[in-house]
Amino acid sequence: MDNGARKHRVVIIGGGFGGLAAIQKLKGADVDITIVDRRNHHLFQPLLYQVATTALSPSEIAWPIRMLLKHRPEVTTLLGSVTGIDAANRVVELEDGGRLPYDSLIIATGARHAYFGHDDWEPFAPGLKTLEDATAMRRRLLLAFEAAERETDSERRRALLTFAIIGAGATGVELAGAIVELARTTLRNEFRTIQPEEARVVLIEAGPRVLANFRESLSAYAKSALEKLGVEVMLGTPVTGVTAEAVQFEASELRAGTIIWAAGVLASPAAKWLGVEADRAGRIKVEPDLTVPGHPEIFAIGDTVTVLGPNGKPVPGIGDAAKQGGKYAAAVIRARLEGRSIGPFRYRHLGDIATVGRSAALIDFGWLQLTGWIGWWTWGLAHIYFLIGLKNRISVAISWLWIYLTGHRSARLITWGEAGSGRTGGGRAQE
Amino acid sequence: MDNGARKHRVVIIGGGFGGLAAIQKLKGADVDITIVDRRNHHLFQPLLYQVATTALSPSEIAWPIRMLLKHRPEVTTLLGSVTGIDAANRVVELEDGGRLPYDSLIIATGARHAYFGHDDWEPFAPGLKTLEDATAMRRRLLLAFEAAERETDSERRRALLTFAIIGAGATGVELAGAIVELARTTLRNEFRTIQPEEARVVLIEAGPRVLANFRESLSAYAKSALEKLGVEVMLGTPVTGVTAEAVQFEASELRAGTIIWAAGVLASPAAKWLGVEADRAGRIKVEPDLTVPGHPEIFAIGDTVTVLGPNGKPVPGIGDAAKQGGKYAAAVIRARLEGRSIGPFRYRHLGDIATVGRSAALIDFGWLQLTGWIGWWTWGLAHIYFLIGLKNRISVAISWLWIYLTGHRSARLITWGEAGSGRTGGGRAQE
């Protein structure tokens, strides 16, 4: 590097698993890094369902991005919302007019839940991607029991105590298990007119099995574990409509006071920013080196892209794939700066993992499958290991131990948007 | 009690310190109890400022009311918003049309912050009474630093890093100390263009001293502890206006990006529900036995009433006074059921307590004053003791220990109302 010459500028959009992994891998490289995210926090999404079901509080699974990067003086963290990319001039454009010039860009902007042409379902069947989604879902779940306690009509009460989850991927399965346990263990004996343990939890899946990305024997195990726990599993049942009161199927409907969407995701609008080709879920079709076609200086990684793995199948939309993508993009940037070149991205699938309530989990390492108790403990320890920082590890371990020993979930708060309008309990305290 | 005759019905409005103390004292009495609150949780208000300043998370200082009462089968907990009291027919009216008949009623509805004729100040100078107030204040504080990091104009940047707190009672003093520590310790080294430790924290008080309810020597100690910490204390400075950008005084103004209201409270609308006389702050003037004039079956306690203590001075609006009031009302109800009578309410002032940052606190037991380190440890242990349940005690103790050892505050999240509109970061995740 010449004296006075400016350093290679790397801009990273998104502080999720992929963006942070890229920064980690760029440590020591002769670059200036700017990371921009519209949230101030990195979120450990695999445990978001536990916030939605009152087991953990938001701060146990989220960390300020700038705190995580404080010891990296070459990294600048910005809170800002990206509205476009001027690829010709190599500038990221922010909502407030800010412009971030780059030499290399890493797009790690993830995905959000999506309704694929049925956006009108969203108000009745909210999804789960952000902390606000989780606290809103927590409020809906808890309010359903509160409303049922006050309801005198037995049919309406039964509907209020019916929880329908659409989509039996990992999120749907984990939510279903957690809601059953919330009702049967945590809320037991707390109501006077209802029996929370009579709540119906119905998991609805269009396809032929739950956890379709797992091998069939594990899908079957998960289904039976769910049913043993008390979840009603409906397979091969496409949803044709969602209203405020029911999930509709071709020839019937299920009346449910709480409906949750766990069925689909849509990539961030990065493909639109760049004007490049995307698949049906909005994902950019990147080159084998994770760059955007025609833009070797722009990498896109994680849930916002689609790329084939070594087995010829698409790389799955999981956190570990985003991490591997981030590390790979960083390695390419380093190699280029050093005049080296490296081969294409090779995704290595480490395994699939999901949990069903607090006594069964499924782990498939390919060479080893774990289920039941041993699966559950492995799942728990792995998740605590992957959390950032000793404080949060201790905190989550205590929260889980507490649930395990007493059934009490410690984050059973009904809170509202601060604007504070809305139904019972809105806004400022009267009491 | 005759066979088949119904039990004496006690309705309690409000699940704060007073309402819960009444229920505790009614344990074993031959009564049916219904408690109604518009929130699902009891809140430990003395630590709310620690949620607003990122040290604790909401679930560490709040508990579901029905969980606290699950082992009391004679107690029914309802989530509901009271809109009126039909005293002639002895019925509490709820917003959703529900009606709760009572034989004895305890009104424990507390107070909220108030602007006394200046409601237009509220959007610019929010107060702190609910968990939502606290997470909104947390967001404002953190966003001020984020905006300052992006601001290029030095004067505007200085204004963004100025935090004005109006009112130097316990809440104002504690917020001021905590904001200074957030800026100087927790955020240190995390920004690239600003130095968070240059933040100005200005505590503004119309009266002649801080913590006016403490003895003068302790007020002087608190002022000097605040100044040592780096807080600018402005005494004898009435506020004449609050705008989006500044606090205005008679002849000058202070430009501040963040303005916080800690100056006044207004009682709940209970006096209006009953059509009885109230003082300027909306508090019901109750009889010496805490009953509402003309209604011996209606008790009102805590922050929503005004009553004289044995020393001829008004009973202060603190949690312990509400607890004593709740216990007294319960004792009167028990005595009446047993055909006994007891004397008037005698408030016993146990002491005043406040903290200034993490190395000084003030405790005045009357016969003993503690300050400095010993005051701080006594303050900390007392607050942990008063939390409910082992889990939250452990959790808060670890959070404090962590701040003490590392300076890291664990709940530094910028979250939004779930409606999710608004500025940077609103709503659904893009990243």
Interface residues (C-beta under 8 A of the other chain):
Chain A: I13 G14 G15 G16 G19 D37 R38 R39 N40 H41 S57 P58 S59 E60 A62 P64 R66 M67 K70 H71 P73 T76 T77 L78 L79 G80 S81 V82 E95 D96 G98 A108 T109 G110 R112 K129 T130 L131 E132 D133 T135 A136 L142 L143 E146 E149 R150 N189 E190 F191 R192 S268 P269 K391 N392 I394 S395 I398 S399 W402 H408 S410 A411 R412 L413 I414 T415 W416 G417 E418 A419 G420 T424 G425 G426 G427 R428 A429 Q430 E431
Chain B: I13 G14 G15 G16 G19 D37 R38 R39 N40 H41 S57 P58 S59 E60 A62 P64 R66 M67 L69 K70 H71 P73 T76 T77 L78 L79 G80 S81 V82 E95 D96 G98 A108 T109 G110 R112 K129 T130 L131 E132 D133 T135 A136 L142 L143 E146 E149 R150 N189 E190 F191 R192 S268 P269 G389 K391 N392 I394 S395 I398 S399 W402 H408 S410 A411 R412 L413 I414 T415 W416 G417 E418 A419 G420 T424 G425 G426 G427 R428 A429 Q430 E431
